[in-house]
Amino acid sequence: MSLTLALGGRDVVLLSQCAAFVPDIAWLLVADAHLGKAHAFRRLGVPVPEATTEDNLQRLGDLIDRHGARGVAFLGDLLHARHGRGEATLQAVARWRERHAHVRMVLVRGNHDSRAGDPPADWGVEAVDEPWPLPGPGRLRLCHHPQAVSGAHVLAGHVHPAARVGRGADSLRLPCFHVGPDTTVLPAFGGFTGMHVITPAQGDRVFVAAGDVVREVKA
């Protein structure tokens, strides 16, 4: 299940897979994929899961196919680090990109991208600076860092927002969409990323992604 909000004069669909979709132009929005993070950790001798990049790519490919996406915007931190640019990671993404060659892809550079560098040319991902105006009507601007942009509603990442649901031993941390009056922060898409429990301001709205459901919780 998904949930649709009116943001910046556009309908934006919040997806339970920790992404968003803008139906009038059929674009997916994905924050903080952190491809190659596990590889970077293994190079440092840290035992971490294998095949996290392939899993992230599979999930994103499924979303592209399911929604008939014509574009994908990465809201920063597509690659985790320069050390994450291992040959296996580069080849896996290049093969995946070939299967989705019809889809335009744009990276709004984040803090990790400044260290990892822009994507290789054969990935066909255009790298731009924030804020970047989403194609089409309305006032949506895409950033990595949550920030105010005059006259616009910003969609951003960086924070890896989570909400705590329940109490005591039965409480859970769940990834969430944090919606403020002028800024919406998406949850991290990458499967091997941490989460930060947010403290919403008065009037903010919080929507958790739990299984196949997006559900609003008390801010």
C-alpha positions, 0 to 999 in steps of 0.5 A: 500500500502507498499514500499520496500527499499534495506537496509543492503543487504536485501529488507525491506518492509515498511508497512502503519500499522507502521511496516516493513516486511522482505520477504526473511525470512517472519519476521515482525518488530515492534517497541514500542508496549508499551503493558499495557500502558493504564492500567499503566496510569489508575492505576495512576488515569489518565482517558485513553482509554480502550482495547488499548492492545487488539487493538494492538494485533488484528492489529499485528495478522492481519499483521501476517496472511496477510503476512504469518509471520514466525517470529516477532521481537519487537524492544524494549518497548514491555511492557510499565512498571511493573505497566502495567503487569495487569492480564487482559493484561497478559491474553490477550497476553497469549491468543493471543500468543496461536493463533500464537504459530507457529510464533517465537517471539524475543524482543530486550530489550529497556529502558521500558523493563528494568523496566517492566522486560522480558515477562512472560515465557508463552508468548514464547518471547525470550528476547535478547540484542541489537544489534541483527543480524536478521536471514538470509543474509545481514547486518541488526542488530536490536536495540531499540536505534538508534545507529551505528554498524560497518559494519551494517545497524541498524533498531531501534525504541525508537524515535516514529518518526513523520513528519509534513506534510502541513502548518499552520492550515492544517498541520498534524503530521504523523508517519514516517520511518526515513531512514539514511545511516546506521540507519532506525528508525521505527514508534511506533506501539502502538496505545496509544503512543506519537510522536516526530517530527524529524529533518532529516539530509541532505541525509536522507529519510522520509516515512510517514504512512498515512492511507493505504499508505506509501509515501515519503515526502521531508526531 
